[in-house]
């Protein structure tokens, strides 16, 4: 994958990790690991979260 197309939030892996090492899908690229110029970033809008504000799947 070209470096300029790689998602900077997850560094192209498609996963993010919090400080307790919980892994979850990158909310910026949607888990694909890449950003395409001109493609809007789609977010679901509502997330289910626990009392520690972690997203639930």
SULVEN-V976852 format. One line per field, one symbol per residue. ss: DSSP state (H for helix, E for strand, C for the rest). phi: phi as a letter, one per 30 degrees, with the letter a starting at -180 (. if undefined). burial: I if it has 9 or more other ideal C-beta (glycine too) atoms within 8 Angstrom, else O. A space follows every 50 residues. Layout:
ss = ???
phi = ???
burial = ???
This chain:
ss = CCHHHECCCCCCCCEEECCCCCEEECCCCCCCCECCCCCCCCCCCCCCEC CCCCECC
phi = .dddcddddchidibcbddcidcbddddcijdibcceidddcbdjccdbc dcicdcc
burial = OOOOOIIOIIOIOIIIOOOOOOOIOIOIIOOOIIIOOOOOOOOOOOOOOO OOOIOOO
